[in-house]
Amino acid sequence: REVVETLNRIQQIAENLQAGDISVMHPYLTSEMHRFLSDVDKAIFDASMRSPRYYMAGRVSGACVACHSSVN
């Protein structure tokens, strides 16, 4: 349940970023946000199953770490 809640928050943040003018601040997000959101949707679906699968959740978290670890 916690995984799904976290993925839902990630999805909401990503959708808010997509709705704004992210092209000026982050060109990569402009071109790849649709793929990222698709991965988040699949991760939510997979983690919500009766027998949850977390592979896509791992991919989503890996994508977050890949971008955000370079900031620090």
mmCIF file of the N, C-alpha and C atoms, coordinates in Angstrom:
data_MODEL
# 
_entry.id   MODEL 
# 
loop_
_atom_site.group_PDB 
_atom_site.id 
_atom_site.type_symbol 
_atom_site.label_atom_id 
_atom_site.label_alt_id 
_atom_site.label_comp_id 
_atom_site.label_asym_id 
_atom_site.label_entity_id 
_atom_site.label_seq_id 
_atom_site.pdbx_PDB_ins_code 
_atom_site.Cartn_x 
_atom_site.Cartn_y 
_atom_site.Cartn_z 
_atom_site.occupancy 
_atom_site.B_iso_or_equiv 
_atom_site.pdbx_formal_charge 
_atom_site.auth_seq_id 
_atom_site.auth_comp_id 
_atom_site.auth_asym_id 
_atom_site.auth_atom_id 
_atom_site.pdbx_PDB_model_num 
ATOM 1   N N  . ARG A 1 1  ? 0.823  -1.190  0.000   1.00 0.00 ? 1  ARG A N  1 
ATOM 2   C CA . ARG A 1 1  ? 0.000  0.000   0.000   1.00 0.00 ? 1  ARG A CA 1 
ATOM 3   C C  . ARG A 1 1  ? 0.871  1.261   0.000   1.00 0.00 ? 1  ARG A C  1 
ATOM 4   N N  . GLU A 1 2  ? 1.962  1.233   0.774   1.00 0.00 ? 2  GLU A N  1 
ATOM 5   C CA . GLU A 1 2  ? 2.848  2.392   0.824   1.00 0.00 ? 2  GLU A CA 1 
ATOM 6   C C  . GLU A 1 2  ? 3.494  2.659   -0.532  1.00 0.00 ? 2  GLU A C  1 
ATOM 7   N N  . VAL A 1 3  ? 3.836  1.603   -1.227  1.00 0.00 ? 3  VAL A N  1 
ATOM 8   C CA . VAL A 1 3  ? 4.439  1.747   -2.561  1.00 0.00 ? 3  VAL A CA 1 
ATOM 9   C C  . VAL A 1 3  ? 3.452  2.437   -3.495  1.00 0.00 ? 3  VAL A C  1 
ATOM 10  N N  . VAL A 1 4  ? 2.211  2.001   -3.488  1.00 0.00 ? 4  VAL A N  1 
ATOM 11  C CA . VAL A 1 4  ? 1.188  2.590   -4.357  1.00 0.00 ? 4  VAL A CA 1 
ATOM 12  C C  . VAL A 1 4  ? 0.959  4.057   -3.990  1.00 0.00 ? 4  VAL A C  1 
ATOM 13  N N  . GLU A 1 5  ? 0.910  4.369   -2.704  1.00 0.00 ? 5  GLU A N  1 
ATOM 14  C CA . GLU A 1 5  ? 0.727  5.757   -2.271  1.00 0.00 ? 5  GLU A CA 1 
ATOM 15  C C  . GLU A 1 5  ? 1.886  6.633   -2.742  1.00 0.00 ? 5  GLU A C  1 
ATOM 16  N N  . THR A 1 6  ? 3.096  6.116   -2.622  1.00 0.00 ? 6  THR A N  1 
ATOM 17  C CA . THR A 1 6  ? 4.268  6.873   -3.078  1.00 0.00 ? 6  THR A CA 1 
ATOM 18  C C  . THR A 1 6  ? 4.227  7.074   -4.588  1.00 0.00 ? 6  THR A C  1 
ATOM 19  N N  . LEU A 1 7  ? 3.883  6.040   -5.322  1.00 0.00 ? 7  LEU A N  1 
ATOM 20  C CA . LEU A 1 7  ? 3.779  6.155   -6.779  1.00 0.00 ? 7  LEU A CA 1 
ATOM 21  C C  . LEU A 1 7  ? 2.693  7.151   -7.173  1.00 0.00 ? 7  LEU A C  1 
ATOM 22  N N  . ASN A 1 8  ? 1.592  7.168   -6.444  1.00 0.00 ? 8  ASN A N  1 
ATOM 23  C CA . ASN A 1 8  ? 0.536  8.145   -6.720  1.00 0.00 ? 8  ASN A CA 1 
ATOM 24  C C  . ASN A 1 8  ? 1.033  9.568   -6.503  1.00 0.00 ? 8  ASN A C  1 
ATOM 25  N N  . ARG A 1 9  ? 1.844  9.782   -5.461  1.00 0.00 ? 9  ARG A N  1 
ATOM 26  C CA . ARG A 1 9  ? 2.414  11.120  -5.231  1.00 0.00 ? 9  ARG A CA 1 
ATOM 27  C C  . ARG A 1 9  ? 3.386  11.495  -6.346  1.00 0.00 ? 9  ARG A C  1 
ATOM 28  N N  . ILE A 1 10 ? 4.193  10.544  -6.766  1.00 0.00 ? 10 ILE A N  1 
ATOM 29  C CA . ILE A 1 10 ? 5.124  10.792  -7.880  1.00 0.00 ? 10 ILE A CA 1 
ATOM 30  C C  . ILE A 1 10 ? 4.347  11.156  -9.131  1.00 0.00 ? 10 ILE A C  1 
ATOM 31  N N  . GLN A 1 11 ? 3.263  10.435  -9.398  1.00 0.00 ? 11 GLN A N  1 
ATOM 32  C CA . GLN A 1 11 ? 2.446  10.708  -10.572 1.00 0.00 ? 11 GLN A CA 1 
ATOM 33  C C  . GLN A 1 11 ? 1.856  12.119  -10.505 1.00 0.00 ? 11 GLN A C  1 
ATOM 34  N N  . GLN A 1 12 ? 1.357  12.501  -9.344  1.00 0.00 ? 12 GLN A N  1 
ATOM 35  C CA . GLN A 1 12 ? 0.765  13.830  -9.195  1.00 0.00 ? 12 GLN A CA 1 
ATOM 36  C C  . GLN A 1 12 ? 1.809  14.928  -9.416  1.00 0.00 ? 12 GLN A C  1 
ATOM 37  N N  . ILE A 1 13 ? 2.988  14.755  -8.861  1.00 0.00 ? 13 ILE A N  1 
ATOM 38  C CA . ILE A 1 13 ? 4.071  15.724  -9.046  1.00 0.00 ? 13 ILE A CA 1 
ATOM 39  C C  . ILE A 1 13 ? 4.451  15.819  -10.518 1.00 0.00 ? 13 ILE A C  1 
ATOM 40  N N  . ALA A 1 14 ? 4.601  14.670  -11.172 1.00 0.00 ? 14 ALA A N  1 
ATOM 41  C CA . ALA A 1 14 ? 4.989  14.657  -12.586 1.00 0.00 ? 14 ALA A CA 1 
ATOM 42  C C  . ALA A 1 14 ? 3.919  15.319  -13.457 1.00 0.00 ? 14 ALA A C  1 
ATOM 43  N N  . GLU A 1 15 ? 2.656  15.055  -13.170 1.00 0.00 ? 15 GLU A N  1 
ATOM 44  C CA . GLU A 1 15 ? 1.577  15.681  -13.938 1.00 0.00 ? 15 GLU A CA 1 
ATOM 45  C C  . GLU A 1 15 ? 1.563  17.190  -13.737 1.00 0.00 ? 15 GLU A C  1 
ATOM 46  N N  . ASN A 1 16 ? 1.828  17.645  -12.514 1.00 0.00 ? 16 ASN A N  1 
ATOM 47  C CA . ASN A 1 16 ? 1.899  19.087  -12.259 1.00 0.00 ? 16 ASN A CA 1 
ATOM 48  C C  . ASN A 1 16 ? 3.067  19.718  -13.003 1.00 0.00 ? 16 ASN A C  1 
ATOM 49  N N  . LEU A 1 17 ? 4.194  19.030  -13.031 1.00 0.00 ? 17 LEU A N  1 
ATOM 50  C CA . LEU A 1 17 ? 5.335  19.538  -13.790 1.00 0.00 ? 17 LEU A CA 1 
ATOM 51  C C  . LEU A 1 17 ? 5.012  19.611  -15.278 1.00 0.00 ? 17 LEU A C  1 
ATOM 52  N N  . GLN A 1 18 ? 4.354  18.579  -15.777 1.00 0.00 ? 18 GLN A N  1 
ATOM 53  C CA . GLN A 1 18 ? 4.009  18.528  -17.195 1.00 0.00 ? 18 GLN A CA 1 
ATOM 54  C C  . GLN A 1 18 ? 3.038  19.647  -17.561 1.00 0.00 ? 18 GLN A C  1 
ATOM 55  N N  . ALA A 1 19 ? 2.145  19.992  -16.658 1.00 0.00 ? 19 ALA A N  1 
ATOM 56  C CA . ALA A 1 19 ? 1.157  21.040  -16.923 1.00 0.00 ? 19 ALA A CA 1 
ATOM 57  C C  . ALA A 1 19 ? 1.788  22.422  -16.966 1.00 0.00 ? 19 ALA A C  1 
ATOM 58  N N  . GLY A 1 20 ? 2.915  22.587  -16.283 1.00 0.00 ? 20 GLY A N  1 
ATOM 59  C CA . GLY A 1 20 ? 3.604  23.876  -16.276 1.00 0.00 ? 20 GLY A CA 1 
ATOM 60  C C  . GLY A 1 20 ? 4.537  23.989  -17.466 1.00 0.00 ? 20 GLY A C  1 
ATOM 61  N N  . ASP A 1 21 ? 5.284  25.056  -17.497 1.00 0.00 ? 21 ASP A N  1 
ATOM 62  C CA . ASP A 1 21 ? 6.230  25.264  -18.597 1.00 0.00 ? 21 ASP A CA 1 
ATOM 63  C C  . ASP A 1 21 ? 7.598  24.713  -18.205 1.00 0.00 ? 21 ASP A C  1 
ATOM 64  N N  . ILE A 1 22 ? 7.715  23.396  -18.260 1.00 0.00 ? 22 ILE A N  1 
ATOM 65  C CA . ILE A 1 22 ? 8.962  22.754  -17.855 1.00 0.00 ? 22 ILE A CA 1 
ATOM 66  C C  . ILE A 1 22 ? 10.031 22.808  -18.935 1.00 0.00 ? 22 ILE A C  1 
ATOM 67  N N  . SER A 1 23 ? 9.643  23.131  -20.164 1.00 0.00 ? 23 SER A N  1 
ATOM 68  C CA . SER A 1 23 ? 10.615 23.116  -21.260 1.00 0.00 ? 23 SER A CA 1 
ATOM 69  C C  . SER A 1 23 ? 11.740 24.107  -21.023 1.00 0.00 ? 23 SER A C  1 
ATOM 70  N N  . VAL A 1 24 ? 11.451 25.203  -20.359 1.00 0.00 ? 24 VAL A N  1 
ATOM 71  C CA . VAL A 1 24 ? 12.478 26.206  -20.089 1.00 0.00 ? 24 VAL A CA 1 
ATOM 72  C C  . VAL A 1 24 ? 13.433 25.717  -19.005 1.00 0.00 ? 24 VAL A C  1 
ATOM 73  N N  . MET A 1 25 ? 12.859 25.093  -17.965 1.00 0.00 ? 25 MET A N  1 
ATOM 74  C CA . MET A 1 25 ? 13.677 24.679  -16.832 1.00 0.00 ? 25 MET A CA 1 
ATOM 75  C C  . MET A 1 25 ? 14.354 23.334  -17.040 1.00 0.00 ? 25 MET A C  1 
ATOM 76  N N  . HIS A 1 26 ? 13.694 22.432  -17.754 1.00 0.00 ? 26 HIS A N  1 
ATOM 77  C CA . HIS A 1 26 ? 14.235 21.079  -17.851 1.00 0.00 ? 26 HIS A CA 1 
ATOM 78  C C  . HIS A 1 26 ? 13.814 20.436  -19.179 1.00 0.00 ? 26 HIS A C  1 
ATOM 79  N N  . PRO A 1 27 ? 14.575 20.648  -20.245 1.00 0.00 ? 27 PRO A N  1 
ATOM 80  C CA . PRO A 1 27 ? 14.208 20.113  -21.569 1.00 0.00 ? 27 PRO A CA 1 
ATOM 81  C C  . PRO A 1 27 ? 14.044 18.595  -21.593 1.00 0.00 ? 27 PRO A C  1 
ATOM 82  N N  . TYR A 1 28 ? 14.815 17.857  -20.789 1.00 0.00 ? 28 TYR A N  1 
ATOM 83  C CA . TYR A 1 28 ? 14.682 16.399  -20.772 1.00 0.00 ? 28 TYR A CA 1 
ATOM 84  C C  . TYR A 1 28 ? 13.282 15.991  -20.356 1.00 0.00 ? 28 TYR A C  1 
ATOM 85  N N  . LEU A 1 29 ? 12.737 16.648  -19.366 1.00 0.00 ? 29 LEU A N  1 
ATOM 86  C CA . LEU A 1 29 ? 11.386 16.314  -18.909 1.00 0.00 ? 29 LEU A CA 1 
ATOM 87  C C  . LEU A 1 29 ? 10.351 16.548  -19.994 1.00 0.00 ? 29 LEU A C  1 
ATOM 88  N N  . THR A 1 30 ? 10.557 17.549  -20.810 1.00 0.00 ? 30 THR A N  1 
ATOM 89  C CA . THR A 1 30 ? 9.613  17.835  -21.886 1.00 0.00 ? 30 THR A CA 1 
ATOM 90  C C  . THR A 1 30 ? 9.518  16.670  -22.853 1.00 0.00 ? 30 THR A C  1 
ATOM 91  N N  . SER A 1 31 ? 10.647 16.102  -23.218 1.00 0.00 ? 31 SER A N  1 
ATOM 92  C CA . SER A 1 31 ? 10.649 15.043  -24.217 1.00 0.00 ? 31 SER A CA 1 
ATOM 93  C C  . SER A 1 31 ? 10.367 13.662  -23.641 1.00 0.00 ? 31 SER A C  1 
ATOM 94  N N  . GLU A 1 32 ? 10.609 13.456  -22.369 1.00 0.00 ? 32 GLU A N  1 
ATOM 95  C CA . GLU A 1 32 ? 10.499 12.116  -21.789 1.00 0.00 ? 32 GLU A CA 1 
ATOM 96  C C  . GLU A 1 32 ? 9.394  11.954  -20.749 1.00 0.00 ? 32 GLU A C  1 
ATOM 97  N N  . MET A 1 33 ? 8.670  13.022  -20.431 1.00 0.00 ? 33 MET A N  1 
ATOM 98  C CA . MET A 1 33 ? 7.665  12.940  -19.376 1.00 0.00 ? 33 MET A CA 1 
ATOM 99  C C  . MET A 1 33 ? 6.565  11.937  -19.706 1.00 0.00 ? 33 MET A C  1 
ATOM 100 N N  . HIS A 1 34 ? 6.152  11.861  -20.962 1.00 0.00 ? 34 HIS A N  1 
ATOM 101 C CA . HIS A 1 34 ? 5.090  10.909  -21.320 1.00 0.00 ? 34 HIS A CA 1 
ATOM 102 C C  . HIS A 1 34 ? 5.529  9.468   -21.038 1.00 0.00 ? 34 HIS A C  1 
ATOM 103 N N  . ARG A 1 35 ? 6.781  9.161   -21.303 1.00 0.00 ? 35 ARG A N  1 
ATOM 104 C CA . ARG A 1 35 ? 7.289  7.810   -21.033 1.00 0.00 ? 35 ARG A CA 1 
ATOM 105 C C  . ARG A 1 35 ? 7.368  7.559   -19.530 1.00 0.00 ? 35 ARG A C  1 
ATOM 106 N N  . PHE A 1 36 ? 7.844  8.551   -18.795 1.00 0.00 ? 36 PHE A N  1 
ATOM 107 C CA . PHE A 1 36 ? 7.935  8.418   -17.344 1.00 0.00 ? 36 PHE A CA 1 
ATOM 108 C C  . PHE A 1 36 ? 6.550  8.186   -16.743 1.00 0.00 ? 36 PHE A C  1 
ATOM 109 N N  . LEU A 1 37 ? 5.562  8.967   -17.168 1.00 0.00 ? 37 LEU A N  1 
ATOM 110 C CA . LEU A 1 37 ? 4.208  8.801   -16.638 1.00 0.00 ? 37 LEU A CA 1 
ATOM 111 C C  . LEU A 1 37 ? 3.621  7.449   -17.024 1.00 0.00 ? 37 LEU A C  1 
ATOM 112 N N  . SER A 1 38 ? 3.946  6.965   -18.185 1.00 0.00 ? 38 SER A N  1 
ATOM 113 C CA . SER A 1 38 ? 3.498  5.631   -18.589 1.00 0.00 ? 38 SER A CA 1 
ATOM 114 C C  . SER A 1 38 ? 4.105  4.564   -17.675 1.00 0.00 ? 38 SER A C  1 
ATOM 115 N N  . ASP A 1 39 ? 5.383  4.721   -17.351 1.00 0.00 ? 39 ASP A N  1 
ATOM 116 C CA . ASP A 1 39 ? 6.037  3.790   -16.434 1.00 0.00 ? 39 ASP A CA 1 
ATOM 117 C C  . ASP A 1 39 ? 5.406  3.859   -15.037 1.00 0.00 ? 39 ASP A C  1 
ATOM 118 N N  . VAL A 1 40 ? 5.064  5.070   -14.587 1.00 0.00 ? 40 VAL A N  1 
ATOM 119 C CA . VAL A 1 40 ? 4.431  5.224   -13.281 1.00 0.00 ? 40 VAL A CA 1 
ATOM 120 C C  . VAL A 1 40 ? 3.062  4.541   -13.285 1.00 0.00 ? 40 VAL A C  1 
ATOM 121 N N  . ASP A 1 41 ? 2.289  4.728   -14.346 1.00 0.00 ? 41 ASP A N  1 
ATOM 122 C CA . ASP A 1 41 ? 0.978  4.064   -14.449 1.00 0.00 ? 41 ASP A CA 1 
ATOM 123 C C  . ASP A 1 41 ? 1.123  2.552   -14.351 1.00 0.00 ? 41 ASP A C  1 
ATOM 124 N N  . LYS A 1 42 ? 2.081  2.000   -15.078 1.00 0.00 ? 42 LYS A N  1 
ATOM 125 C CA . LYS A 1 42 ? 2.297  0.545   -15.048 1.00 0.00 ? 42 LYS A CA 1 
ATOM 126 C C  . LYS A 1 42 ? 2.756  0.102   -13.666 1.00 0.00 ? 42 LYS A C  1 
ATOM 127 N N  . ALA A 1 43 ? 3.612  0.894   -13.034 1.00 0.00 ? 43 ALA A N  1 
ATOM 128 C CA . ALA A 1 43 ? 4.093  0.550   -11.689 1.00 0.00 ? 43 ALA A CA 1 
ATOM 129 C C  . ALA A 1 43 ? 2.941  0.536   -10.684 1.00 0.00 ? 43 ALA A C  1 
ATOM 130 N N  . ILE A 1 44 ? 2.043  1.508   -10.788 1.00 0.00 ? 44 ILE A N  1 
ATOM 131 C CA . ILE A 1 44 ? 0.879  1.548   -9.894  1.00 0.00 ? 44 ILE A CA 1 
ATOM 132 C C  . ILE A 1 44 ? 0.013  0.321   -10.117 1.00 0.00 ? 44 ILE A C  1 
ATOM 133 N N  . PHE A 1 45 ? -0.256 0.003   -11.371 1.00 0.00 ? 45 PHE A N  1 
ATOM 134 C CA . PHE A 1 45 ? -1.076 -1.166  -11.687 1.00 0.00 ? 45 PHE A CA 1 
ATOM 135 C C  . PHE A 1 45 ? -0.438 -2.439  -11.128 1.00 0.00 ? 45 PHE A C  1 
ATOM 136 N N  . ASP A 1 46 ? 0.833  -2.623  -11.410 1.00 0.00 ? 46 ASP A N  1 
ATOM 137 C CA . ASP A 1 46 ? 1.533  -3.841  -10.974 1.00 0.00 ? 46 ASP A CA 1 
ATOM 138 C C  . ASP A 1 46 ? 1.589  -3.958  -9.450  1.00 0.00 ? 46 ASP A C  1 
ATOM 139 N N  . ALA A 1 47 ? 1.830  -2.838  -8.768  1.00 0.00 ? 47 ALA A N  1 
ATOM 140 C CA . ALA A 1 47 ? 1.932  -2.862  -7.309  1.00 0.00 ? 47 ALA A CA 1 
ATOM 141 C C  . ALA A 1 47 ? 0.565  -3.027  -6.643  1.00 0.00 ? 47 ALA A C  1 
ATOM 142 N N  . SER A 1 48 ? -0.509 -2.750  -7.380  1.00 0.00 ? 48 SER A N  1 
ATOM 143 C CA . SER A 1 48 ? -1.861 -2.863  -6.840  1.00 0.00 ? 48 SER A CA 1 
ATOM 144 C C  . SER A 1 48 ? -2.461 -4.249  -7.009  1.00 0.00 ? 48 SER A C  1 
ATOM 145 N N  . MET A 1 49 ? -1.774 -5.121  -7.704  1.00 0.00 ? 49 MET A N  1 
ATOM 146 C CA . MET A 1 49 ? -2.306 -6.453  -7.968  1.00 0.00 ? 49 MET A CA 1 
ATOM 147 C C  . MET A 1 49 ? -2.400 -7.266  -6.679  1.00 0.00 ? 49 MET A C  1 
ATOM 148 N N  . ARG A 1 50 ? -3.226 -8.299  -6.725  1.00 0.00 ? 50 ARG A N  1 
ATOM 149 C CA . ARG A 1 50 ? -3.375 -9.189  -5.566  1.00 0.00 ? 50 ARG A CA 1 
ATOM 150 C C  . ARG A 1 50 ? -2.016 -9.750  -5.134  1.00 0.00 ? 50 ARG A C  1 
ATOM 151 N N  . SER A 1 51 ? -1.222 -10.158 -6.103  1.00 0.00 ? 51 SER A N  1 
ATOM 152 C CA . SER A 1 51 ? 0.175  -10.534 -5.862  1.00 0.00 ? 51 SER A CA 1 
ATOM 153 C C  . SER A 1 51 ? 1.030  -9.441  -6.488  1.00 0.00 ? 51 SER A C  1 
ATOM 154 N N  . PRO A 1 52 ? 1.381  -8.436  -5.689  1.00 0.00 ? 52 PRO A N  1 
ATOM 155 C CA . PRO A 1 52 ? 2.054  -7.253  -6.254  1.00 0.00 ? 52 PRO A CA 1 
ATOM 156 C C  . PRO A 1 52 ? 3.383  -7.592  -6.918  1.00 0.00 ? 52 PRO A C  1 
ATOM 157 N N  . ARG A 1 53 ? 3.655  -6.844  -7.970  1.00 0.00 ? 53 ARG A N  1 
ATOM 158 C CA . ARG A 1 53 ? 4.959  -6.909  -8.645  1.00 0.00 ? 53 ARG A CA 1 
ATOM 159 C C  . ARG A 1 53 ? 5.572  -5.515  -8.542  1.00 0.00 ? 53 ARG A C  1 
ATOM 160 N N  . TYR A 1 54 ? 6.841  -5.470  -8.202  1.00 0.00 ? 54 TYR A N  1 
ATOM 161 C CA . TYR A 1 54 ? 7.492  -4.191  -7.929  1.00 0.00 ? 54 TYR A CA 1 
ATOM 162 C C  . TYR A 1 54 ? 8.594  -3.830  -8.915  1.00 0.00 ? 54 TYR A C  1 
ATOM 163 N N  . TYR A 1 55 ? 8.716  -4.577  -9.982  1.00 0.00 ? 55 TYR A N  1 
ATOM 164 C CA . TYR A 1 55 ? 9.777  -4.295  -10.963 1.00 0.00 ? 55 TYR A CA 1 
ATOM 165 C C  . TYR A 1 55 ? 9.673  -2.863  -11.498 1.00 0.00 ? 55 TYR A C  1 
ATOM 166 N N  . MET A 1 56 ? 8.474  -2.476  -11.943 1.00 0.00 ? 56 MET A N  1 
ATOM 167 C CA . MET A 1 56 ? 8.310  -1.135  -12.518 1.00 0.00 ? 56 MET A CA 1 
ATOM 168 C C  . MET A 1 56 ? 8.479  -0.048  -11.459 1.00 0.00 ? 56 MET A C  1 
ATOM 169 N N  . ALA A 1 57 ? 8.078  -0.333  -10.226 1.00 0.00 ? 57 ALA A N  1 
ATOM 170 C CA . ALA A 1 57 ? 8.301  0.634   -9.146  1.00 0.00 ? 57 ALA A CA 1 
ATOM 171 C C  . ALA A 1 57 ? 9.802  0.865   -8.973  1.00 0.00 ? 57 ALA A C  1 
ATOM 172 N N  . GLY A 1 58 ? 10.579 -0.185  -9.104  1.00 0.00 ? 58 GLY A N  1 
ATOM 173 C CA . GLY A 1 58 ? 12.031 -0.061  -9.038  1.00 0.00 ? 58 GLY A CA 1 
ATOM 174 C C  . GLY A 1 58 ? 12.584 0.768   -10.178 1.00 0.00 ? 58 GLY A C  1 
ATOM 175 N N  . ARG A 1 59 ? 12.015 0.568   -11.361 1.00 0.00 ? 59 ARG A N  1 
ATOM 176 C CA . ARG A 1 59 ? 12.456 1.378   -12.513 1.00 0.00 ? 59 ARG A CA 1 
ATOM 177 C C  . ARG A 1 59 ? 12.128 2.853   -12.309 1.00 0.00 ? 59 ARG A C  1 
ATOM 178 N N  . VAL A 1 60 ? 10.935 3.121   -11.781 1.00 0.00 ? 60 VAL A N  1 
ATOM 179 C CA . VAL A 1 60 ? 10.535 4.508   -11.527 1.00 0.00 ? 60 VAL A CA 1 
ATOM 180 C C  . VAL A 1 60 ? 11.458 5.137   -10.489 1.00 0.00 ? 60 VAL A C  1 
ATOM 181 N N  . SER A 1 61 ? 11.692 4.435   -9.383  1.00 0.00 ? 61 SER A N  1 
ATOM 182 C CA . SER A 1 61 ? 12.567 4.998   -8.354  1.00 0.00 ? 61 SER A CA 1 
ATOM 183 C C  . SER A 1 61 ? 13.986 5.166   -8.881  1.00 0.00 ? 61 SER A C  1 
ATOM 184 N N  . GLY A 1 62 ? 14.419 4.253   -9.740  1.00 0.00 ? 62 GLY A N  1 
ATOM 185 C CA . GLY A 1 62 ? 15.736 4.389   -10.357 1.00 0.00 ? 62 GLY A CA 1 
ATOM 186 C C  . GLY A 1 62 ? 15.835 5.621   -11.238 1.00 0.00 ? 62 GLY A C  1 
ATOM 187 N N  . ALA A 1 63 ? 14.759 5.918   -11.957 1.00 0.00 ? 63 ALA A N  1 
ATOM 188 C CA . ALA A 1 63 ? 14.732 7.118   -12.804 1.00 0.00 ? 63 ALA A CA 1 
ATOM 189 C C  . ALA A 1 63 ? 14.803 8.373   -11.933 1.00 0.00 ? 63 ALA A C  1 
ATOM 190 N N  . CYS A 1 64 ? 14.106 8.349   -10.806 1.00 0.00 ? 64 CYS A N  1 
ATOM 191 C CA . CYS A 1 64 ? 14.146 9.501   -9.889  1.00 0.00 ? 64 CYS A CA 1 
ATOM 192 C C  . CYS A 1 64 ? 15.563 9.707   -9.357  1.00 0.00 ? 64 CYS A C  1 
ATOM 193 N N  . VAL A 1 65 ? 16.172 8.629   -8.908  1.00 0.00 ? 65 VAL A N  1 
ATOM 194 C CA . VAL A 1 65 ? 17.517 8.710   -8.340  1.00 0.00 ? 65 VAL A CA 1 
ATOM 195 C C  . VAL A 1 65 ? 18.516 9.159   -9.403  1.00 0.00 ? 65 VAL A C  1 
ATOM 196 N N  . ALA A 1 66 ? 18.360 8.656   -10.622 1.00 0.00 ? 66 ALA A N  1 
ATOM 197 C CA . ALA A 1 66 ? 19.296 9.014   -11.688 1.00 0.00 ? 66 ALA A CA 1 
ATOM 198 C C  . ALA A 1 66 ? 19.331 10.517  -11.924 1.00 0.00 ? 66 ALA A C  1 
ATOM 199 N N  . CYS A 1 67 ? 18.173 11.159  -11.909 1.00 0.00 ? 67 CYS A N  1 
ATOM 200 C CA . CYS A 1 67 ? 18.124 12.612  -12.119 1.00 0.00 ? 67 CYS A CA 1 
ATOM 201 C C  . CYS A 1 67 ? 18.492 13.389  -10.851 1.00 0.00 ? 67 CYS A C  1 
ATOM 202 N N  . HIS A 1 68 ? 17.908 13.008  -9.754  1.00 0.00 ? 68 HIS A N  1 
ATOM 203 C CA . HIS A 1 68 ? 18.025 13.800  -8.549  1.00 0.00 ? 68 HIS A CA 1 
ATOM 204 C C  . HIS A 1 68 ? 19.332 13.596  -7.810  1.00 0.00 ? 68 HIS A C  1 
ATOM 205 N N  . SER A 1 69 ? 20.020 12.499  -8.036  1.00 0.00 ? 69 SER A N  1 
ATOM 206 C CA . SER A 1 69 ? 21.316 12.326  -7.364  1.00 0.00 ? 69 SER A CA 1 
ATOM 207 C C  . SER A 1 69 ? 22.370 13.224  -7.981  1.00 0.00 ? 69 SER A C  1 
ATOM 208 N N  . SER A 1 70 ? 22.183 13.634  -9.223  1.00 0.00 ? 70 SER A N  1 
ATOM 209 C CA . SER A 1 70 ? 23.160 14.523  -9.873  1.00 0.00 ? 70 SER A CA 1 
ATOM 210 C C  . SER A 1 70 ? 23.042 15.957  -9.355  1.00 0.00 ? 70 SER A C  1 
ATOM 211 N N  . VAL A 1 71 ? 21.946 16.270  -8.664  1.00 0.00 ? 71 VAL A N  1 
ATOM 212 C CA . VAL A 1 71 ? 21.737 17.610  -8.123  1.00 0.00 ? 71 VAL A CA 1 
ATOM 213 C C  . VAL A 1 71 ? 22.604 17.825  -6.890  1.00 0.00 ? 71 VAL A C  1 
ATOM 214 N N  . ASN A 1 72 ? 22.805 16.769  -6.105  1.00 0.00 ? 72 ASN A N  1 
ATOM 215 C CA . ASN A 1 72 ? 23.558 16.901  -4.847  1.00 0.00 ? 72 ASN A CA 1 
ATOM 216 C C  . ASN A 1 72 ? 25.026 16.872  -5.075  1.00 0.00 ? 72 ASN A C  1 
# 
